[in-house]
Amino acid sequence: MGAEPSKPTDDSKTLHVISVGYSRTGTLSMTLVLEKLLDGPVMHGGSQFLGRED
C-alpha cells in the first residue's frame, strides 16, 4: 500500500476546489499556488489587482 501513486480510471471527472477565507489571510497567495498546482485558472476576488479578468 502506497508503493505507487493511484491513477484515476475515469478521465472525464474533473477536480473542483473551493478555498474560502477572510481578506488578508493569504487567499491571493493560495490562488497563485493553486493555479500552478492545478495548471489552470483560479477565480479570486482580487484578480483585478493582478490585471486579469475572471
C-alpha positions as CSV (number, residue, x, y, z in Angstrom):
1,M,0.0,0.0,0.0
2,G,1.4,3.4,-1.0
3,A,4.2,1.9,-3.2
4,E,2.9,3.7,-6.3
5,P,0.5,6.6,-6.7
6,S,-3.0,5.7,-7.6
7,K,-4.2,6.7,-11.1
8,P,-7.7,7.8,-11.9
9,T,-9.6,5.4,-14.0
10,D,-12.2,7.9,-15.3
11,D,-10.6,10.7,-17.2
12,S,-13.9,12.5,-17.6
13,K,-14.0,13.6,-14.0
14,T,-12.5,17.0,-13.1
15,L,-11.3,18.4,-9.9
16,H,-13.1,21.4,-8.4
17,V,-11.6,23.1,-5.3
18,I,-13.2,25.8,-3.2
19,S,-10.8,27.7,-0.9
20,V,-12.6,30.3,1.1
21,G,-11.1,32.7,3.5
22,Y,-11.4,36.2,5.0
23,S,-9.5,39.0,3.4
24,R,-5.8,39.4,4.4
25,T,-5.5,35.7,5.3
26,G,-3.3,34.6,2.3
27,T,-6.1,34.0,-0.2
28,L,-4.2,35.7,-3.1
29,S,-1.1,33.5,-2.3
30,M,-3.3,30.5,-2.2
31,T,-4.8,31.4,-5.6
32,L,-1.4,31.7,-7.2
33,V,-0.3,28.3,-5.7
34,L,-3.5,26.6,-6.8
35,E,-3.1,28.0,-10.4
36,K,0.4,26.4,-10.5
37,L,-0.7,23.1,-9.0
38,L,-3.9,22.7,-11.0
39,D,-2.4,24.1,-14.2
40,G,-5.4,26.3,-14.8
41,P,-7.2,29.5,-13.9
42,V,-8.5,30.1,-10.4
43,M,-11.2,32.7,-9.5
44,H,-10.2,35.2,-6.9
45,G,-11.9,38.4,-5.8
46,G,-8.7,40.3,-6.0
47,S,-7.8,39.2,-9.6
48,Q,-8.4,42.7,-10.9
49,F,-5.3,43.8,-9.0
50,L,-3.3,41.3,-11.0
51,G,-4.5,42.8,-14.3
52,R,-6.7,39.7,-15.0
53,E,-10.3,39.3,-15.8
54,D,-12.1,36.3,-14.3
